[in-house]
Amino acid sequence: MTQQLERTRVAVEAAGPDGERVRAQHEALWAGRLEDLLIESPDAAADLDALVRQVAAASGGRSAGHVVQHVSASDSAQQAVLGHGSQVNTFGTPNQRANG
């Protein structure tokens, strides 16, 4: 299973513009693998729960879950929407920003 995890890590890191699609595919694969594990070995549930809690604590409580957003704008509105991670947005020309 360690080799499968490593292959997943490499695939997601190398995905480039397709990163979200590749991540979603691997997420679905791992959900199935973990479900199979729990069906075959119900006693593994406690260990899996402990692992999930450990990962959540290490991530600082940030969610890596699915995000759905519905955004609309009209007239000259500008929007910047982010589900996870960090982003920097700069709207307008440099002159417009300088004159606020």
Backbone bond lengths (Angstrom), bond angles and torsions (degrees), N, CA, C in turn:
res aa  C-N    CA-C-N  psi(-1)  N-CA   C-N-CA  omega(-1)  CA-C   N-CA-C  phi
1 M - - - 1.457 - - 1.533 110.35 -
2 T 1.319 117.21 -29.25 1.462 120.20 178.42 1.521 111.18 -62.03
3 Q 1.330 116.67 -38.63 1.461 120.06 178.51 1.534 110.63 -66.78
4 Q 1.324 117.44 -36.87 1.463 120.69 178.01 1.530 110.44 -65.69
5 L 1.327 116.82 -40.90 1.462 120.10 176.83 1.524 111.12 -62.02
6 E 1.319 116.18 -42.03 1.464 120.30 179.77 1.526 110.74 -65.03
7 R 1.333 117.52 -41.06 1.467 120.63 177.42 1.528 110.59 -62.59
8 T 1.319 116.51 -39.14 1.465 120.12 177.38 1.517 110.51 -63.37
9 R 1.328 116.99 -46.26 1.467 120.84 179.81 1.517 110.76 -58.74
10 V 1.301 117.19 -46.72 1.471 121.63 -179.20 1.528 110.29 -62.96
11 A 1.320 117.34 -44.64 1.468 121.00 -178.39 1.521 111.19 -62.88
12 V 1.332 117.05 -43.99 1.463 120.29 -178.82 1.526 110.70 -67.40
13 E 1.338 117.29 -42.50 1.468 120.20 -179.95 1.521 112.07 -66.57
14 A 1.331 117.56 -31.16 1.467 121.37 -176.46 1.529 112.77 -90.11
15 A 1.318 117.94 -2.55 1.464 121.22 -171.01 1.519 114.43 -69.90
16 G 1.315 118.59 -23.44 1.459 120.74 179.50 1.516 111.81 59.99
17 P 1.340 117.32 -130.36 1.465 121.25 -177.55 1.529 113.63 -61.45
18 D 1.325 117.72 -22.61 1.461 121.78 178.94 1.527 112.06 -90.82
19 G 1.310 117.23 14.14 1.457 121.84 -173.96 1.508 114.40 -54.17
20 E 1.313 117.59 -44.96 1.465 120.19 -177.91 1.524 111.19 -66.23
21 R 1.318 117.03 -40.52 1.465 120.88 178.96 1.525 110.79 -65.74
22 V 1.331 116.58 -45.02 1.464 120.94 -179.70 1.525 110.00 -65.34
23 R 1.331 117.24 -41.55 1.465 120.95 178.32 1.525 110.26 -60.73
24 A 1.332 116.77 -43.78 1.460 120.72 179.99 1.534 111.28 -63.85
25 Q 1.322 116.90 -38.80 1.469 120.18 178.43 1.529 110.72 -63.64
26 H 1.320 115.90 -45.61 1.466 119.50 -179.60 1.525 111.38 -69.71
27 E 1.306 116.78 -33.73 1.466 120.14 176.18 1.529 110.04 -60.73
28 A 1.327 116.92 -43.88 1.467 121.05 178.71 1.532 110.88 -64.60
29 L 1.335 116.53 -41.23 1.466 119.53 177.95 1.525 111.05 -60.85
30 W 1.328 116.89 -45.14 1.457 120.69 -178.47 1.521 112.08 -69.74
31 A 1.308 117.57 -33.64 1.470 119.40 175.69 1.529 109.40 -61.23
32 G 1.322 117.03 -42.42 1.462 120.72 177.47 1.518 112.49 -65.35
33 R 1.321 116.21 -42.40 1.469 119.64 179.01 1.528 111.10 -62.54
34 L 1.322 116.32 -43.34 1.458 119.54 -179.38 1.524 111.48 -68.65
35 E 1.318 116.67 -36.27 1.467 119.95 175.90 1.529 109.76 -62.60
36 D 1.338 117.17 -45.40 1.464 120.94 177.68 1.526 110.86 -59.76
37 L 1.326 116.14 -42.70 1.461 120.78 178.96 1.524 110.70 -58.66
38 L 1.329 116.33 -45.54 1.463 119.93 -178.07 1.532 111.92 -69.57
39 I 1.323 117.55 -31.44 1.462 120.22 176.29 1.524 109.94 -68.77
40 E 1.334 115.94 -43.78 1.467 120.89 -178.34 1.521 111.97 -74.21
41 S 1.333 117.14 -33.26 1.469 121.85 -175.18 1.526 109.97 -137.22
42 P 1.322 117.73 76.78 1.466 120.09 -178.16 1.530 113.06 -57.00
43 D 1.328 116.64 -26.01 1.469 120.16 179.10 1.527 112.11 -67.19
44 A 1.334 117.60 -14.70 1.466 121.06 179.67 1.524 112.04 -76.35
45 A 1.328 117.94 -8.71 1.469 121.38 -176.00 1.524 111.55 -59.20
46 A 1.320 117.82 -42.19 1.463 120.46 -178.94 1.526 111.04 -64.70
47 D 1.322 116.84 -41.86 1.466 120.19 178.32 1.518 111.26 -65.97
48 L 1.326 116.52 -40.01 1.462 120.46 179.35 1.527 110.38 -66.06
49 D 1.319 116.72 -41.63 1.455 120.93 177.69 1.530 110.63 -61.05
50 A 1.325 116.95 -42.06 1.464 120.97 178.30 1.526 110.72 -63.16
51 L 1.332 116.82 -39.87 1.465 120.95 178.50 1.522 110.93 -64.51
52 V 1.327 117.27 -43.30 1.465 121.12 178.80 1.520 110.27 -61.31
53 R 1.316 117.26 -42.61 1.473 121.13 178.51 1.533 111.08 -64.39
54 Q 1.327 116.67 -39.00 1.465 121.21 178.63 1.527 110.82 -64.27
55 V 1.308 116.87 -44.62 1.472 121.22 179.17 1.524 110.11 -64.79
56 A 1.336 117.11 -42.60 1.462 120.95 178.96 1.522 111.03 -61.54
57 A 1.328 116.87 -41.81 1.467 120.36 178.79 1.524 110.83 -66.06
58 A 1.323 117.43 -39.34 1.465 121.20 -179.50 1.516 112.15 -69.03
59 S 1.337 116.83 -26.43 1.462 119.77 -178.62 1.521 111.82 -85.82
60 G 1.313 117.64 1.06 1.456 120.73 179.38 1.522 112.45 72.20
61 G 1.326 117.06 22.19 1.453 120.62 178.02 1.514 114.50 81.92
62 R 1.321 116.90 2.74 1.473 119.20 178.16 1.514 109.66 -70.00
63 S 1.286 115.75 141.49 1.456 121.25 178.93 1.519 109.65 -85.63
64 A 1.305 115.79 139.68 1.465 120.63 172.08 1.518 109.56 -112.37
65 G 1.319 115.09 16.11 1.448 120.48 -175.38 1.512 114.04 -77.97
66 H 1.294 113.77 -178.58 1.462 122.90 -177.46 1.529 109.96 -70.08
67 V 1.305 117.56 138.67 1.462 122.86 179.25 1.519 108.40 -123.28
68 V 1.325 116.54 131.16 1.461 121.97 174.07 1.518 106.74 -123.49
69 Q 1.308 116.16 127.51 1.461 120.94 178.78 1.518 108.65 -131.58
70 H 1.320 115.23 142.16 1.457 121.54 175.02 1.525 106.10 -121.64
71 V 1.317 116.47 117.00 1.456 121.57 -173.41 1.524 108.52 -129.03
72 S 1.321 115.52 138.77 1.461 119.08 173.98 1.522 108.75 -138.30
73 A 1.301 115.41 153.71 1.459 121.26 179.60 1.521 108.68 -144.09
74 S 1.304 115.04 157.52 1.460 118.62 177.51 1.513 109.77 -142.83
75 D 1.308 115.15 169.40 1.461 122.81 -178.61 1.525 110.17 55.01
76 S 1.322 118.29 -126.66 1.467 120.26 -176.62 1.534 111.95 -104.43
77 A 1.318 116.66 24.32 1.460 120.32 -179.44 1.525 110.80 -66.39
78 Q 1.326 115.54 147.03 1.459 122.21 175.15 1.516 107.60 -122.41
79 Q 1.313 115.62 141.01 1.457 119.85 -178.43 1.508 110.61 -132.57
80 A 1.309 114.07 151.21 1.454 121.44 171.71 1.524 106.20 -138.64
81 V 1.321 116.71 119.56 1.455 121.58 -174.59 1.523 108.68 -123.52
82 L 1.318 115.28 135.53 1.459 120.95 -178.54 1.516 108.32 -138.41
83 G 1.323 116.90 132.39 1.454 120.86 177.69 1.511 112.42 -87.93
84 H 1.314 118.03 -42.48 1.458 123.58 -179.66 1.518 108.68 -144.52
85 G 1.301 116.86 155.82 1.454 120.63 173.32 1.509 113.01 92.78
86 S 1.298 115.94 -154.53 1.460 122.58 -177.56 1.514 109.38 -127.15
87 Q 1.309 114.99 149.64 1.459 118.71 175.11 1.517 108.87 -150.65
88 V 1.317 115.11 150.64 1.460 122.59 176.21 1.521 106.34 -121.13
89 N 1.324 116.44 128.52 1.460 121.21 -178.09 1.518 109.57 -120.39
90 T 1.307 115.80 137.25 1.452 121.74 175.98 1.521 107.40 -130.53
91 F 1.329 115.99 117.40 1.454 120.56 -178.20 1.527 109.21 -108.85
92 G 1.304 116.57 148.02 1.451 121.80 178.17 1.513 112.19 83.80
93 T 1.294 114.91 176.21 1.460 121.04 178.71 1.530 109.21 -84.64
94 P 1.331 118.55 163.81 1.462 119.82 177.61 1.536 111.80 -56.56
95 N 1.323 116.89 -38.47 1.475 120.52 179.89 1.530 110.36 -64.99
96 Q 1.323 117.05 -43.11 1.461 120.59 178.51 1.531 111.33 -62.18
97 R 1.312 117.62 -39.70 1.460 121.06 179.56 1.522 110.80 -68.24
98 A 1.324 117.00 -39.79 1.469 120.17 -179.27 1.523 112.21 -65.66
99 N 1.335 117.00 -32.63 1.452 121.43 -177.91 1.533 112.45 -95.30
100 G 1.348 115.73 5.11 1.448 124.10 173.30 1.436 117.60 48.71
